[in-house]
Amino acid sequence: MNLLPRLAAGSLKELLAELRVVMVNGPRQSGKTTLLQSCRRFGEATFVTLDNPSELAIAKDDPLTFARRRPQPVIIDEIQRAGDPLILAIKQVVDEDWTPGQFVLSGSTRFLGIPTVSESLAGRVAFVDLWPFAVSERVGDTGEFCDRAFTSPEAVTGRESPWRREDYIRLISRGSYPEALRLKSPAAIEAWFSGYLDTVISRDIREFAHVNKAQAIPDLISLVAARAGGQLVLAHLADGLGLDVTTVRTYLSYLETVFLVGSAPAWSNNLSSRVTHAPKTYVTDSGLAAHLMDLDAESLLAPGHPALGGLLETFVFAELVKLATFARRQVTVRHYRDREKREIDFILERRDGSVVGIEVKSSATPKSEDAKHLRWLRDRLGDRFVAGYVLHLGTTNLGSGDRIFFSPLSALWDHRAPEELVPRLPDR
């Protein structure tokens, strides 16, 4: 099968050559199983999935014998299903032998956030995040947007974009799950997203949490999708769902644990004493968000559609999170908002304090005023401010001077053409 290469594969191979345990985290249907099976190209390996009931029974009944399997690396898919006993057995095995490359583990829940798993394997494990396809992977780009933005910001803008507004809208409304991208029928796509949500909520969440009002979780994630770009007020969500605030907070944490929602924390850096500190929360796939809001490309193509701005911001958040995992140096994705109504959609920051600001506009003809808060941030930060980008749905790159750029959204994947969305079998 001609599968799309994953940009995370290089990191996995590099870490496995040096470390005893590597953990691949990511949502269901993001391509983890195929990536794990590719480890066999690194040499002999043992592959097991705990979605197999017989393998799960063995892992629970005799975890130490299970962990001593050979040949190594022992690749264990859906590790969270066996819980602490298997994790502790793996810890014992790697503490007896410090040889690198002994285990590759994967899970569809955040390993460090599972309430039923207390052992973290601290000092023994490195993490690789695998999300559904970044557009960079689909068009054959290197995924180096974050590195380019910090080291050569003018190069990000590049040539005129071949992407048009309708191309972006079709891209955003389909999302990035490999299996959903394979489907053509609108009815099949709708059924796939519905089944996906049902599986994750009724199976994965219930596996680690006792949920009294499971019927409220789809309504909660639908509210997150509809309010993308705004700061979620838990009290308002609780009122709308007929739940208490504590339950809403708990259910949101469950949705984050299974990768269905993610947050851009607030960024302050002492620029103002009136900064708002609440995170912005998004559904992690724009296609799933469109499904939750009952939207498709045809409806979103209408000029001025009120949901397009939030859905576009959802898409950019998901792409930036993926691109940050490919960066050579660590990059955090945050947002800025203060009580003077200054707001910047996304702040990328490196450990050395250097900053790139990003505004997202659903217009194809951005205005100079769209960059006013980026200019304010530039003037406050001085040399720490590397660049500010206004990403829009037009075709033209424009620089407005002193590190501010107006660039088509396709800058995130180096303006590779939409026809370069490779028509190969998606990686499952």
C-alpha positions in Angstrom: 0.0 0.0 0.0 1.2 3.5 -0.9 0.8 5.3 2.4 1.5 8.9 3.2 4.8 9.3 5.1 4.4 10.8 8.6 6.7 13.5 9.8 6.7 12.0 13.3 8.5 8.9 12.0 11.9 10.4 12.1 11.5 11.6 15.7 10.3 8.1 16.7 13.3 6.4 15.1 15.8 8.9 16.7 14.4 8.6 20.2 14.1 4.8 20.0 17.9 4.6 19.2 18.7 6.4 22.4 16.0 5.8 25.0 14.5 2.7 26.7 10.8 3.6 26.2 9.0 5.8 23.7 5.4 6.7 24.1 3.3 7.6 21.0 0.2 9.6 22.1 -2.6 10.7 20.0 -6.3 10.5 19.2 -8.0 7.4 17.9 -7.8 7.1 14.1 -4.7 9.4 13.8 -2.5 6.7 12.3 -0.7 5.4 15.4 -1.0 1.8 14.6 0.5 2.2 11.1 3.3 4.3 12.6 4.0 1.7 15.2 4.1 -1.1 12.7 6.7 0.9 10.7 9.0 0.4 13.7 9.6 -3.1 12.2 11.6 -1.4 9.5 14.1 -0.5 12.2 14.8 -4.2 12.9 13.1 -7.1 14.5 10.2 -6.3 16.7 7.2 -7.7 18.6 3.8 -6.0 17.9 0.7 -6.5 20.1 -2.4 -4.5 20.4 -4.5 -4.5 23.6 -7.6 -3.9 21.5 -7.3 -7.7 21.1 -9.2 -9.2 24.0 -6.9 -12.2 24.3 -3.8 -10.1 24.4 -5.4 -7.8 27.0 -6.3 -10.8 29.2 -2.7 -12.0 29.1 -1.4 -8.6 29.9 -3.6 -8.2 32.9 -3.1 -11.8 34.1 0.7 -11.9 34.0 2.0 -8.4 33.1 5.7 -9.2 33.9 5.8 -12.2 31.5 4.0 -10.1 28.9 6.6 -7.3 29.3 9.5 -9.7 28.9 8.5 -10.7 25.3 11.1 -10.8 22.6 12.3 -9.7 20.2 12.6 -6.0 21.2 11.4 -3.4 20.7 8.1 -4.7 22.1 5.4 -2.5 20.5 2.3 -2.3 22.6 -0.7 -0.5 21.1 -3.4 1.0 23.4 -1.3 0.5 26.5 -3.8 2.4 28.8 -6.2 -0.6 28.6 -4.0 -2.7 30.9 -3.5 0.0 33.5 -0.8 0.3 36.2 0.2 -3.4 36.5 1.6 -3.5 33.0 3.3 -0.1 33.3 4.9 -1.2 36.5 6.1 -4.4 34.8 7.7 -2.4 32.0 9.4 -0.2 34.6 10.9 -3.3 36.2 12.1 -4.6 32.9 13.8 -1.4 31.8 15.3 -0.9 35.2 17.0 -4.3 35.0 18.5 -3.5 31.6 19.3 0.0 30.3 19.6 -1.0 26.7 17.8 1.6 24.5 14.9 0.7 22.2 13.1 -1.8 24.4 9.5 -0.6 24.2 7.3 1.6 22.0 4.0 2.2 23.7 0.9 4.0 22.3 -2.4 5.2 23.7 -5.5 7.0 22.6 -5.6 8.8 25.9 -3.1 11.2 27.3 -0.7 8.9 29.2 0.0 11.4 32.0 -3.7 12.4 32.3 -5.3 9.0 32.9 -6.8 8.8 36.4 -6.3 5.0 36.5 -2.6 5.1 35.7 -0.4 6.4 38.5 3.1 5.3 37.3 4.6 7.9 34.9 7.8 6.1 33.9 9.5 9.4 34.7 13.2 9.4 33.5 12.6 6.4 31.3 10.2 7.6 28.6 10.1 10.1 25.9 6.8 11.2 24.2 5.9 11.6 20.5 2.6 13.2 19.7 0.8 11.9 16.6 -2.2 13.9 15.4 -4.3 13.3 12.3 -2.7 14.6 9.2 -1.2 18.0 9.1 -1.7 19.7 5.7 2.1 19.7 5.4 2.1 15.9 5.3 -0.7 15.7 2.7 1.1 18.1 0.3 4.6 16.9 0.8 5.9 19.9 2.8 8.6 19.5 5.5 6.4 20.9 8.3 9.0 23.5 9.2 6.7 26.5 9.5 7.5 27.1 13.2 11.3 27.0 12.5 11.0 29.3 9.5 8.8 31.8 11.4 11.5 32.2 14.1 14.6 32.0 11.9 13.7 33.6 8.5 10.2 35.2 8.9 10.2 36.8 5.4 10.6 33.4 3.8 7.3 32.3 5.3 5.4 34.7 3.1 7.0 33.5 -0.1 5.1 33.5 -3.5 1.5 34.2 -4.3 -0.7 31.4 -3.0 -2.4 29.0 -5.5 -5.1 28.4 -2.8 -8.5 30.1 -3.2 -11.2 30.7 -0.6 -13.2 27.7 -1.7 -10.1 25.5 -1.5 -9.6 26.5 2.1 -13.2 26.0 3.1 -13.3 22.5 1.6 -10.1 21.6 3.4 -11.4 23.0 6.7 -14.8 21.3 6.6 -13.3 17.9 5.9 -10.8 17.9 8.7 -7.7 15.7 8.9 -8.6 12.2 10.1 -7.2 9.7 7.6 -10.3 7.5 7.4 -12.7 10.4 7.0 -10.5 11.8 4.2 -10.8 8.5 2.3 -14.6 8.8 2.2 -16.5 10.5 -0.6 -20.2 10.2 0.3 -21.5 12.9 2.6 -23.7 10.3 4.3 -20.7 8.1 4.9 -18.7 11.0 6.3 -21.5 12.0 8.6 -21.9 8.4 9.8 -18.1 8.1 10.4 -17.9 11.2 12.6 -21.0 10.1 14.6 -19.6 6.6 15.1 -16.2 8.0 16.0 -17.7 10.2 18.8 -19.8 7.4 20.1 -16.8 5.1 20.3 -14.5 7.6 22.1 -17.2 8.8 24.5 -18.8 5.4 25.3 -15.7 3.3 25.3 -12.5 5.3 25.9 -13.8 7.8 28.5 -15.7 5.1 30.3 -12.6 3.0 30.5 -10.9 5.4 32.9 -13.7 7.4 34.4 -17.1 6.9 36.0 -19.5 9.2 34.0 -23.0 9.7 35.5 -24.3 11.8 32.7 -22.6 10.6 29.5 -25.4 12.1 27.4 -24.1 15.5 28.3 -20.7 15.0 26.8 -21.7 15.3 23.1 -23.6 18.5 24.0 -20.6 19.8 25.8 -18.2 19.3 22.9 -20.8 20.8 20.6 -20.8 23.9 22.7 -17.0 24.0 22.6 -17.1 23.8 18.8 -19.7 26.5 18.5 -17.8 28.9 20.8 -14.4 28.5 19.2 -12.1 31.5 19.6 -13.9 32.7 22.7 -13.0 32.0 26.3 -15.3 29.4 27.7 -17.1 30.5 30.9 -17.8 27.3 32.8 -20.8 28.8 34.6 -22.4 29.5 31.2 -21.7 26.0 30.0 -23.1 24.6 33.2 -26.3 26.6 32.9 -26.8 25.5 29.3 -26.3 21.8 30.1 -28.1 21.7 33.4 -24.9 20.6 35.2 -22.9 22.0 38.0 -19.6 23.8 37.3 -17.5 21.0 38.8 -19.0 18.4 36.5 -18.4 20.6 33.4 -14.8 21.1 34.4 -14.4 17.3 34.9 -16.0 16.4 31.6 -13.8 19.0 29.8 -10.7 17.3 31.3 -12.0 13.9 30.1 -12.4 15.4 26.5 -8.8 16.7 26.7 -7.6 13.3 27.9 -9.0 11.6 24.8 -7.7 14.4 22.5 -11.1 15.6 21.4 -10.5 19.1 22.7 -7.4 21.1 23.3 -6.5 24.5 24.8 -4.4 27.5 24.0 -3.3 28.8 27.5 -3.3 32.5 28.1 0.1 34.3 27.6 0.8 37.4 29.7 4.5 38.0 30.3 3.6 40.9 32.5 2.7 43.2 29.6 -0.4 44.3 31.4 -1.9 43.9 34.9 -5.3 43.5 33.2 -4.6 40.3 31.2 -7.3 37.7 31.2 -5.9 34.3 32.2 -8.5 31.9 30.9 -7.4 29.5 28.1 -9.2 29.3 24.8 -10.6 25.8 24.1 -11.1 24.2 20.7 -12.2 20.9 19.2 -8.9 19.4 17.9 -10.2 18.7 14.3 -12.1 21.2 12.2 -13.9 18.5 10.3 -15.2 17.1 13.6 -16.2 20.7 14.7 -18.1 21.2 11.4 -19.9 17.9 12.0 -20.9 18.9 15.5 -22.3 22.2 14.1 -24.0 20.5 11.2 -22.0 22.4 8.6 -20.5 21.4 5.3 -18.4 23.2 2.6 -21.4 24.2 0.6 -23.0 26.1 3.5 -19.7 27.7 4.5 -19.1 29.0 1.0 -21.9 31.6 1.5 -20.3 35.0 2.0 -20.2 36.2 5.6 -21.2 32.9 7.1 -21.2 33.5 10.9 -19.5 30.2 11.8 -16.6 30.5 9.4 -14.4 32.6 11.6 -14.5 30.2 14.6 -14.1 27.1 12.4 -11.1 28.7 10.7 -9.5 29.5 14.0 -10.2 25.9 15.1 -8.4 24.7 12.0 -5.4 27.0 12.6 -5.1 26.0 16.2 -5.0 22.3 15.2 -2.4 22.9 12.5 -0.2 25.0 14.9 -0.3 22.3 17.5 0.8 19.7 14.9 3.5 22.0 13.5 4.9 22.7 16.9 5.5 18.9 17.4 7.7 19.0 14.2 9.8 22.0 15.3 13.4 21.5 16.0 13.2 23.7 19.1 10.3 23.6 21.6 7.5 26.0 20.7 4.4 26.7 22.9 1.0 27.8 21.4 -0.8 30.4 23.5 -3.2 33.3 23.1 -3.3 36.9 24.4 -6.3 38.9 25.6 -6.6 41.8 28.1 -9.4 43.9 29.5 -8.5 46.8 27.1 -9.9 44.4 24.4 -6.5 43.8 22.8 -6.5 40.3 21.5 -4.0 38.1 19.5 -5.3 34.8 18.4 -2.1 32.8 18.8 1.3 33.5 20.4 4.1 31.1 19.5 7.0 31.3 22.0 10.4 29.6 22.3 12.2 29.0 25.6 14.5 31.9 24.9 11.5 34.3 25.1 11.3 35.0 21.4 7.8 35.4 20.1 5.8 35.1 16.9 2.2 36.5 16.9 -0.5 35.2 14.6 -3.9 36.7 13.8 -6.5 34.7 11.8 -8.9 36.4 9.4 -11.6 34.8 7.4 -11.5 37.6 4.8 -9.7 37.3 1.5 -8.9 41.0 1.7 -7.3 41.8 5.1 -7.0 45.4 6.2 -4.1 47.2 7.9 -6.2 47.5 11.0 -6.2 43.7 11.4 -2.5 43.9 12.5 -3.0 46.7 15.1 -2.6 44.4 18.1 0.4 42.7 16.5 2.0 46.1 16.2 1.2 46.9 19.8 2.9 43.6 20.9 5.9 44.3 18.7 6.3 47.8 20.3 6.1 46.3 23.8 8.4 43.4 23.3 11.1 45.1 21.1 13.7 42.6 19.9 11.9 39.6 21.4 9.2 40.0 18.8 10.4 38.1 15.8 7.4 38.5 13.5 3.6 39.0 13.3 1.5 37.3 10.7 -2.1 38.1 9.7 -3.2 34.8 8.0 -6.1 35.3 5.6 -8.0 33.5 2.8 -6.7 35.6 0.0 -3.8 34.9 -2.4 -1.4 37.8 -1.9 1.5 38.1 0.5 2.1 41.7 1.7 4.6 43.1 4.2 3.6 46.2 6.1 7.1 46.9 7.4 9.0 46.2 10.6 8.3 42.5 11.0 4.5 42.5 10.2 3.3 40.3 7.3 -0.1 39.7 5.7 0.1 36.2 4.3 -2.4 33.6 2.9 -3.2 30.7 5.2 -1.2 28.4 3.0 2.0 29.9 4.5 1.5 27.1 7.1 2.5 24.5 4.5 4.8 26.7 2.3 2.0 27.5 -0.2 2.1 24.0 -1.8 -0.7 23.8 -4.3 -4.1 22.3 -3.4 -3.7 19.7 -6.2 -0.7 18.4 -4.3 -3.1 17.0 -1.7 -1.6 13.6 -2.6 -4.4 11.1 -3.7 -2.8 8.1 -2.0 -4.3 5.8 0.5 -4.4 7.6 3.8 -2.3 6.3 6.7 -4.6 4.6 9.1 
